[in-house]
Amino acid sequence: MNTYQTSILPKLTRRNVLKGAAGLAASSLLAGRASLEAATLSANAGNQPYPSGSIAQVPLTLTSNTVGAVSEGFAGLAYSKEKMLGTLFTGWDTTLIGIFKLLGPSVLRIGGSTVDDSVWNPNGPGGQQAYVAPTDVNNLAAFLKATGWKCIYGINLGGYATGATNPTLAGEEAAYVHKALGSSLASFEIGNEPDFYGNAGNPWANDWSFGKFIGIWNEFRTAIVRAAPGAAMSGPSDAGDPTTWTVPFAETITSAKINLITQHYYVTGQSDSNATVANLLDTSLHHDVLRELAALNAASQEVGIPFRISECGTFFCNTPATPTPDIAGSYTAALWSLDYMFMCAQGGASGVNLESGGNVWGFPPLLNEADYVCDVCPLFYGLLFFTLAGTGTGFETIISPGSLNVTAYGLHKSVGGFSLVVLNKEFSQNIQLDIVLPRTVSQASLMEMTQRSPGASGPNIMATSGVTIQGAEVGLNGDFYPAAPYRLTPSENRLTCYVPPLTAVLIQAT
């Protein structure tokens, strides 16, 4: 995993050793030397294509210092509860099932603001917005069984303010869900973003406090565990600063009542001046991420409960409108997601759930129109690439890119060997990685995540399509057929490879 340029990141020094062959063509001697160097580098990099343009040399060491971990189900998705009140999640939706399976068994969060608008109706026909019926739950159960995923299931709390729901009704819904989902139920989550309940227009406007939340939450939890004995609980699904709600919640409720601490995170709002490409790509600007992870990890360690970022994304949307330019829906988001997920793993999180669903606004990993997937967005490719790195213990990396925007993350894989994910976020500069591993390896491979628009010679950071992993796109039915990885040629514990501009690579060595 990467060593960041913050309090946990040493200052970096610039090394730019190689120039492109075109720049050396001024004399036959230099041209000959460039050709010799290119041939040598290509041999060391196996069958990976030699890049066109200048190449900067970047040393990278994968240490054996452990930092965080990536477990199965780390990269999950989050959907608003209204999405299950129809036919999006069913046992016969083979397209969405196929796409979910690409990420492997993971965790689906059913939550969002519509949790507090959805009321249990045991006699309802199903498929009706604002009413959860047995048919809706049965469809979700079939979907989870088909994908192998588990579910964090949201229960209406905000409706208690108007009398739309109550602890008894919540217990009845929980009892049915607990039985229908069985082992696919990860936990119940009561309410959504309770730190906002006191804001104007919300359930307890101007009449809300942390103490009042704890009292009501306990009423609902008591009813739920009475109706569904043995059911796991999570919370508080806080949206703001974790030190004001999430940490006190964990310390107050303790492991006797919950098995998972949940927190939300977005970089900023879409209309904010910080909603920029630079803000997404530059990890040195992500101080808020590091602060929040440190606070959550400290509380997690203190109370002995894991934490998960159960809803997250690039920019939250203030209005259902397309931001201009479309940064959140662009290739930028795919690169951002890799940095963010590895930062969360390094920071102690047990997983993340990227907000998904909807038809354009919000720019999630997957877009849907009613009951079918209509687009696999760039953000999904980031999740998939992260998943391809595998699971295991995080190993700290030491990388010296100088002034270049390059980040690197390492894993000691659960199945043996090492994975390295390296992001070159420069717009025009190729890099050559000179990698030192903790031990000798006998074989290594490399896959690329990049973007190409028709007729373009290189990636476009603002493109909303054309993202590929080893040349393959993800089909709307979940088809995904990447080309064979490039073969690298190890020399004991050393590797050489290239990372073109605006490209992420996955290096695996055994």
C-alpha angles and dihedrals in degrees: 000000000000124000104227130223094243131080086311095045126079117222112271127230124212123247120175105168108156129057123196121269089245090061091052096052094096091099136021090237093056091041090053091048091050091051091050092049092048092051091048093048092047090052092051091048093054114218097339108128116256107245125240116239135025120337126210118203115232122186115216128184123190105208128198092238107122121227120170127319143243114225130184111289094024094132108057140155133241125210132185111252092243088070092068092051093085134024103302094102109044139129091249099050093104093171096059091037089055093050093048091050090060088069091050124227105337144142127285117198117208104196139091128131093308089069087080092049096050118091126191113249110180092188098043123120094233129236093074121127115241093018124087113205133182090257091059092052093046091053091051091049091053091049093051092048091051093050100037090233128139126222138227099206121206122220124201113257103151092063089068088077092066099032093251089126140007139189093273093054090046089053091052092052091046092051092054094044092047092054096041098046097038111168090002090072110096096178146315119257116201114216130336129263095343092182086075097050092096095054121108111283094018129111099273100024111184091352105080140105141162090254092053090049092052091051095050093041090055091051091054094043092052091052092046098050090044091054095038107032114203095019114146120234133208137181174340097246090203119187102200139044106342092214092068100047116000099048095045089046092054092046092048101042097036129185091298089077108025136036098194136039112215129200135171129223137185125170092231143304119296092243094050119111088235092062092106140129090245092055091054097045101041110078091188086073094055097089091132090059092052093046093050094045091049092052093046094046092050091051091044092053092045097052098030097238124125119234132219133191092232096183127024145141145147106277126001113222121240092191133016093258135114112258116229118255098028098234097147092054095044136094085268088076092055092056092042092053093058092053092044097049093048090047089053092049091049089048093057102261117150091215149321135240115210112211110248144170131061134096109279108309112095092028099231129180090267130028122207137188107210104300104358139064111248102177142017102215129208091258090065090059089059091055092046094048090049090051092050089061088069132217131299147096118324115245118200118243129211110207128173109197095152109212093344119113100240128140131185136193131188139201134191094216123232090231093048134271129056139288124202124188114194125183122202103196095175114119098223111002123102117208133206113213117214101195130195115194128200092251144004117291129193102204139021140177139191135212127188134217110199143137134244129178119200110283094005121130095208145011123300111214091204097050117121094199140025096070113148140179111216088340097309132114124206113250123224087248093052096262111154122168112169120187119254112286118257113262117237124200113230121207102204102294097349134094136181125201142144133246115197121212118291091008135124121209132199113209118191122187134179 
